[in-house]
Amino acid sequence: MSDPHPLASRNVLGSVIFMSRWLQAPLYLGLIVAQGVYVYQFMLELWHLVSSASRLTENELMLIVLGLIDVVMIANLLIMVIVGGYETFVSRLNLQSHPDEPEWLSHVNAGVLKVKLATALIGISSIHLLQTFINAENKTPTVITAQVVIHLTFVASAFMMAWTDRIASTTRAVTGDPAH
């Protein structure tokens, strides 16, 4: 027996599928909690820096400051994922008239978000690599080589994602396809 209302069934299914995007909302809330943990970690490291500053060597001071920068960069990455991901995949934030709207948010899409995330990962990897180089006497050559290879893999991946996104954008412009 055929469905007497096939169009109604498709609309219900389509609505359920479309509403399923809200299942991501708790994931973004979880990332906000994770950001709170990073703020706590930052404050602990900052306190360690301030309370121990007179007893630290230049290398120790530099490693702690790089650790602080690393926490900030990871927090920035979290914000990009939370705000950009929510805006791209769940719902519009409608911040156009808000004076603090991030500049990048006005043109975010899945491709732009991937490239921004890859660039942020390169920055974080660079900080870790710099920490390794500063503390090289305590690292094995195998560990240093592995970190350099991992960093270069991030760089190559980001380049390929940006290049692929550029090709896709050019193709969309030529064909007139309005898709993100």
Secondary structure, DSSP 8 states (H G I E B T S, - for coil): ---S-HHHHHHHHHHHHHHGGGGGHHHHHHHHHHHHHHHHHHHHHHHHHHHHGGG--HHHHHHHHHHHHHHHHHHHHHHIIIIIHIIIII-----TT-TT--GGGGG--HHHHHHHHHHHHHHHHHHHHHHHHHTGGGS-HHHHHHHHHHHHHHHHHHHHHHHHHHHHHHHHHHHT----
